[in-house]
Amino acid sequence: MTLDRPHAQLGLTTDQLLSTTRAVRKRLDLDRPVPRSLIEECIDLATQAPTGRNRQRWHFIVVTDPERRRLVGDLFRRALATGGGQPPSERDLPRMFAHPGSMERISDGLRHLQANIHRVPAFVVPAVEGRTEGASVLDQSMTWGSILPAVWSFMLAARARGLGTVWTTAQGPLEKELAGVLGVPYDEVMLAAFIPLAFTIGTDFRPARRIPRDEVLHWERW
């Protein structure tokens, strides 16, 4: 890890960092470039995360070139238009709408991001060697367990440095096409997410409103 000259940080405590690293859509600064060295610092920290069997199969594709960002942004918009994934189940809905206005704010933020995706200064596409189609639960858990901690570490490191991120699954419906644009060997490497990255407009983020602890915490058994 090469963090001899780290960039300035916000001075957040560990608890503040963990509780205020939000999905940032509307508050991304679309006019301020993100230095390459700053992204590299975050990647260095990301690769300190745990990894299954120490295989370190993670990869991070960073896109900053304007023309390539335009191509990838077009894919992002097309992928969103497909609807992607399964609709929420009846079981999900009460939690999604537990706090009035939260889903409306998320939808508004997504529309803003969709309209301005070509202006986001950097995209980060985390990837992992190996594909999980048809894999056992064990193999899936080892694969996703090797990339998710690293990506979360990247997002925390970004927040600490005044950068905003949002994990999206927009790559899913058009993953193979995105892999082609980025030169990724699709049959061997899985694109895990699509993360817009930019400095944030302001750095004051608050903890999110969540459902009560008692609804998710189980002692000894379900």
N, C-alpha and C positions, 0 to 999 in steps of 0.2 A: 504494500500500500504506500502511495507516495503523497503524503499530506504534509510535506515540509513547510509549505507556505499556504495555509488554508485561507479561503476567502472569509470576509467578515460574516459573523453569525448574529442572529437576533437575540441571543442570550436567554432563550427559553429554558425553564427547568424541564426535567424529563417528563413530569406529569403534564406540564403545559404542552410540550411537543406532542405527546401521545393523544391528548384530548382536543387539540385544535388543528390537527392535520386533516383538513377538509377536502372534499371533492370540489375543486375550484373551476368554475365555468365562466361566470360573468366578470370575475375580478382578475382575469389574466391580462397583463399589460401587453397589448398587441403591437406596441411600437418600440419596445426596448429589447434589443438582442440579448441572448443569454451567452456569456462567454464559454467557449469550449472547455477551458480549464475548470470552470465551475461545474459543468456537467461531469467531467472526468473525476472530480472529487467525489461527487455523489455515487458514481459507478464504483469507485474504489471502496466506498463504505458498503455499497450494496453487495459486493462480492465477499464481504466478511460474514454474510449471513450463513446459517446452517444449510447444509446441502446433503441430500440422501447419499449415504455410502461415500461421501466426500468426492463424488464424481464431477461436481462443478460443471454441469452441462449447460449452464446459463449463457446467454448472449444478449447484447443490447444493441439494437440498430437505432442510431440517432440520425434524424433527418433535419438538416438546416438549410440546404440549398433551396432557393426560392422556386425553381422550376420543379424540383422533385417534391417539394412541399405542396405545390399546386396539384400534381398528379395524385399524391397520397390524400390530399384534402378532398379531391373529387371522389376518390374511392370511399372515404369516410361518409360523405353525403349519400352516395348510392347505397352503401351498406345500411345506413339508418333508414332509408326509404323502403328497405325490404321488411322492416318490422322486427327482424331478428328474434330468435328464441321463442319460447312458449309464453303465452300471456300469464299474468299472475293467477294463482289459484284462489279460490274463495278463502282458504286458510290464510293466505298472505295478506289479503286486503285489509283486515282490521289493523294489522301492525303498520302497513304502509300509510294508512290514513289516521293513525292514532293521534297525530298532532296536526290540527287544522292548518292548512296553508303550506305544509312541507312539500307535498307532491306537486302542488302548483308552482312552487319556487324551483323545484328540480326541473320541471317541464319547461319553465321559462328560461332557465339557465341552459338547458339542452338546445332550445331553439336559437339562443344567442350564439352558442358554440358552433352549431351547424352553419349559421349564416356567416360566421367569421373564421371558420377553421383554417382557411387559406392564409390568414394573417397571424396565426400563432407562430412564434419564432422558432420553435423546435418541437419535433415529435420524437418520442422514445417508444420503440416497439420491443418489449422484452420477449425473448424466445428461449426455448429449451430444446435440447437434442432429444429426439424420440417423440413418437406420437401416441396418443391415448385411445384412438378409435378401437373399440373392441378389447381394450386392455382390462385386466382384472382390477378389482377395487384396490388391491395392494399395489399394483404397478401404477395405477392412476395416482394414488396417494403419494407414492415416492416421487413421481414426476412433478406433480403440482406442488408438493411439499418442498421441492428443490428450487422452484422459481418464485413462488409467492412470497416467502420470507425475504428474498433478495429484492423483489420489487417494492415491498413495503419499506424496507430499509432505505431504498433509493428515494421513496416519497417522503420519508421522515427527514432524510438528509437535505432534500430539496427545501422542505418547509423551514428547516433550521437556518437556511441561507436566503430566505425571502422569496423562494420560488413556489409557484403553485402547480399542482398536478391534479389530474382526475383519471382514475382507472376507467376505461371504457372497453366494451367488448365489440366495438364497431368493426374490428377486423374479422370477426367470426363469419358472417355470411359471404364475404369476399376474400377469405384468407388466402386462398390459392392465387388469386389475382394479385393481391398485395405482395405475397411472397415473390411473384414474378417481377414486380416493379422494383423490389428491394434486392433482387438477386439471391434470395434465400432458397436453399434446396428443400422444397415443400415436403417431399417424401421422407426426409430425415429430420426436419426441424419444425417445431410447432410454434406459431406466433401466439403468445399467451394473452396479450392485451395491446391496446393502443392508447398511449398516454400523451396528451398535449402538455407542453411544459413552457412556462413563462414566469417572469417576475410577477408578483401579485400587486394589485392596486391597493395599497395599504397592507399592513401586516397583522392587523387586529382581527383574529378569528376566534370564535367562541366554541365551547363544547356543543355538540349537537344534542337535541332533545331525543331521548331514546325511551323505549318501553321500560317499565320497571324491572329492576334486577330480579325480583322474585319470579318473573315470568320466564326467565332464561337460566337461572341458577338451580342446579339439582345437586343435593347432597346424598352421597352413597348410592342412589339409584334414581331412575327417571321419576 
